[in-house]
Amino acid sequence: MQTRSKARFIDAHVHLTHDEALMDLSRAGIAAVRDAGTRQGSGLALCRPAGRRNVPRIITAGRALSKRGGYGAFLGTPVETGQEIAAEIERLKNEGADIIKVVASGVVSMEQQGVVTAGGFGADELRFIVKEAGRHGLGVMAHANGEDAIVAAAEAGVRSIEHGFFMTDRALEVLAKRKVFWVPTVGALRRAAERSENRAARAFVEGEIEHHLASVGKAYQAGVRLAVGTDCVLPDRRYRGWYENELALFRRAGIPNEAVERIATEGGRELLGLDRTRTNATRRKKNRIS
């Protein structure tokens, strides 16, 4: 990892809760992150804290959109109707969000092996969300697990698939064809398993991690665009180790070290649009003036 003065690595999936997170990121050599949302929308207030220099660049979703009654309410705002979705996207845009985060599926079940829990928007809803976000000049990042949710989100036009557990060859073909990024967050599943007291669940997850890594290797070979994301909730002093572990997992997937570094730097910069967007500080200053 690089020193703070040479920060260049990108973490394309974190959840920011407090400005102390910026120090954790700086110590890990992180130049920029993409905040995937919290219920409080903390990332919206952390983009360029007053009086702080040399802090990582933050691209933020603010609050995630989840389907009312399904998984993801703790990440942001549950919505259901088209009117509610459109209103929340406009609200997020006005508050300074850089991207829209949508929950397109549940999560890997720790109780039922091979099952994704209930939740997520359907294909038509995802197309509406992508279109509505695009109307405001925003892309969409999609939490999606399982072939159906991954394919639906990719075909709807999202910019990236987050997690992507239970990835299939068919889903990888769609990602490659649609030029959709994949942020595999491999370490997040392992940390979830470590918190479980169910031994069978932990054993299953270890097997699923191997499958996930095999899919990451296939994605690299197929030319799917990849970026590194830890899915860490920050601040947390263990963060540097978690980021280094995520890079190690990419190498375990059979990706050469040089390519892993490119994915963690250039891939992340491309996904976050860092070479083509205005700084968050400039945007927010303009918003305040207008």
Salt bridges, closest charged atoms under 4 A:
ASP19 OD1 - HIS18 ND1 2.97
ASP24 OD1 - ARG27 NH2 2.75
GLU80 OE1 - ARG68 NH1 3.51
GLU84 OE2 - ARG68 NH2 3.09
GLU88 OE2 - ARG63 NH2 3.12
GLU88 OE1 - ARG91 NH1 2.36
GLU95 OE1 - ARG63 NH1 2.95
ASP98 OD1 - ARG283 NH1 2.96
ASP98 OD2 - ARG284 NH2 3.99
ASP124 OD1 - ARG127 NH2 2.07
GLU125 OE2 - LYS67 NZ 3.10
GLU132 OE2 - ARG135 NH2 2.61
GLU147 OE2 - ARG170 NH1 3.07
GLU162 OE1 - HIS13 ND1 2.72
GLU162 OE2 - ARG34 NH2 2.64
ASP169 OD1 - LYS218 NZ 3.04
GLU206 OE1 - ARG190 NH2 2.98
GLU210 OE2 - ARG252 NH2 2.08
ASP231 OD1 - HIS13 NE2 3.11
ASP231 OD1 - HIS15 NE2 3.01
ASP236 OD2 - ARG238 NH2 2.81
GLU244 OE2 - ARG240 NE 3.30
GLU261 OE1 - ARG8 NH2 2.67
GLU270 OE2 - ARG225 NH1 2.66
ASP275 OD1 - ARG269 NH2 2.67
